[in-house]
Amino acid sequence: MGQIVGYILIVLGVVDFLLGNFAQINLTYFLGPLSTFSPFIIGGLGLLILNGSKLKK
């Protein structure tokens, strides 16, 4: 279950990055100035979840 959530967060971070840079669509406008770093934060959380779920096996 943790792997699925991790992969979803990574994909969401990549989509947020691509849309923000190439289409000028801000998916996380509600975060204010923090929305600049949101793709990295979301993707980083996904990586942490993936690494944490692999340690439990």
Phi, psi and omega per residue, in radians:
M1 nan -0.708 -3.127
G2 -1.137 -0.575 3.125
Q3 -1.157 -0.670 -3.141
I4 -1.118 -0.801 3.130
V5 -1.110 -0.715 3.120
G6 -1.066 -0.811 3.130
Y7 -1.144 -0.668 3.108
I8 -1.094 -0.744 3.133
L9 -1.153 -0.667 3.111
I10 -1.134 -0.782 3.121
V11 -1.104 -0.712 3.112
L12 -1.098 -0.698 3.084
G13 -1.116 -0.726 3.122
V14 -1.156 -0.746 3.128
V15 -1.114 -0.753 3.111
D16 -1.065 -0.728 3.118
F17 -1.115 -0.842 -3.095
L18 -1.161 -0.761 3.128
L19 -1.169 -0.653 3.141
G20 -1.203 -0.607 -3.085
N21 -1.533 -0.651 -3.015
F22 -1.818 -0.459 -3.109
A23 -1.970 -0.045 -3.096
Q24 0.921 0.702 3.061
I25 -1.919 2.078 -3.108
N26 -1.700 1.870 -3.127
L27 -1.317 -0.418 -3.059
T28 -2.039 0.776 -3.120
Y29 -1.080 -0.475 -3.095
F30 -1.206 -0.205 3.114
L31 -1.491 -0.112 3.139
G32 1.232 -2.366 -3.102
P33 -1.148 -0.361 3.127
L34 -1.231 -0.292 -3.116
S35 -1.138 -0.290 3.070
T36 -1.120 -0.619 -3.079
F37 -1.768 0.044 -3.051
S38 -1.065 -0.643 3.101
P39 -1.074 -0.653 3.137
F40 -1.255 -0.651 3.126
I41 -1.182 -0.807 -3.126
I42 -1.136 -0.788 3.109
G43 -1.133 -0.672 3.098
G44 -1.119 -0.702 3.070
L45 -1.098 -0.695 3.093
G46 -1.077 -0.748 3.103
L47 -1.130 -0.700 3.113
L48 -1.109 -0.722 3.119
I49 -1.132 -0.726 3.112
L50 -1.100 -0.787 3.131
N51 -1.151 -0.643 3.105
G52 -1.191 -0.634 -3.137
S53 -1.286 -0.478 3.112
K54 -1.319 -0.484 3.132
L55 -1.239 -0.483 -3.081
K56 -1.319 -0.304 -3.072
K57 -1.305 nan nan
